[in-house]
Amino acid sequence: MLRHIAAAVVLVAGFIGHAAQAQETAAPAQTYVPRTYVHAGALLDKPGQAPRGASTLVVQDGRIVQVADGLLAAPAGARLIDLSDQFVLPGLIDAHVHIFSDDDKTAARLEAMTRGAETRFVVGLDNARRTLDAGFTTVRDLGSDPAAITALRDGIEKGLIEGPTIVNAGRMISISGGHGDGANGLAQPYAELERAHAVNTCDGPEACRRAVRIQVSQGAQVIKFAATGGVLSNVAGGLGRQMFDDEMKAIVDTAHAFGRKATAHAHGKDGIEAALRAGVDSVEHATFTDAETLALFRQTGAYLVPTMIAPEAAVAQARAGQRPPAVLAKAEEAARIAFEKHIEQYAAPGVKIAFGTDTGVSAHGDNATEFKMMVDAGMTPARAIRSATVDAADLLGLSASLGTLEVGKSADIVAVAASPLEDVTQLERVTFVMRRGVVHRLDGARQPWPAD
Ligand SMILES: [Zn+2]
């Protein structure tokens, strides 16, 4: 520790000397990268393991460079963030959001006809900021306009705009008339227009291979497809399997050939199991399962992404007339069954679960309300937190940089006022958010951005 402080002092001294010299020569040869010392009252650096007591995280250039027991004195020139009365943990990861979906569902239904891409993009910018402000430093977007989501993703990546790290699918791949067919329920002229331009619908394995390749060419980092019907599509097709084995296999194999993971939207048992047999890396919703389905999850090692808050939100919206009539019966069916089935899933040993909310159905920024539902459905808070950190990072293929707070990993850090291991709803009220070393929320208040 002494050696470290000494080194930091030398570095600071070197900087001061260098700055003076730079005034004379105006030719700085190297840049001093400031360090931030984060004092944590308790630190859950590796979710799934026990938390540490008072600890210090040292952050430099967006990464963690030291994790130490006790509250280390910050050297001169370093920034100190005092969270010594807070509980600190890794930034949260939501493996299923739709960042461009508007919280205003009545407007959203007509948006394709009434709003330009620019207007929708502005809504997405705000959603991204609210997501980050809620402590979600990384999200996987499973269905957005490919041009919009890649622009948002890259803008955040370059530090031009504020938001979470995004791992994106493009459009969800779907059979004609399936959950991802944008022509469902449209008047004929609009349906014809949609069908003329849609590149995400496919019927038969050849067409489905092509649909994956097109999504990859448009920037998709993960491939999402609809194995079964869905709650929110405007078609009364139920929630059972709609895609054939050869179509699913073509999608998964083509995604893997491009080094992309494949995830299936699936509610019905038949569709979930067919997707698992086709080799998917995860299943979204997985509403209707039994022991056989869970055995298949264990056998394949695929993640289950529960999205428990989505059906509840959808039922409320459908009852309020904010969703088309075809949605209500499906939403009620899914919401009714979701709760009891998830108790079974969470209790099943060996089934991998990654935190995901389908936010965009529910309101952006409310992502953390999923935690309480998971715990109410039988999961321990410790496991629920692990599902939103270590496990979600694994599903996203980002374990090297995310999921835990260890030396070399990204400084994606959040804090809450009291232990979420005892009260998981603490995560609905994060007091501190840092992403890649940049502070976005401090003392419970959103910080001005950009920081400089
Ligand atoms: Zn979704």
Residues whose N, C-alpha, C, O or C-beta is under 5 A from the ligand:
A	BS01	ZN	L142 D358
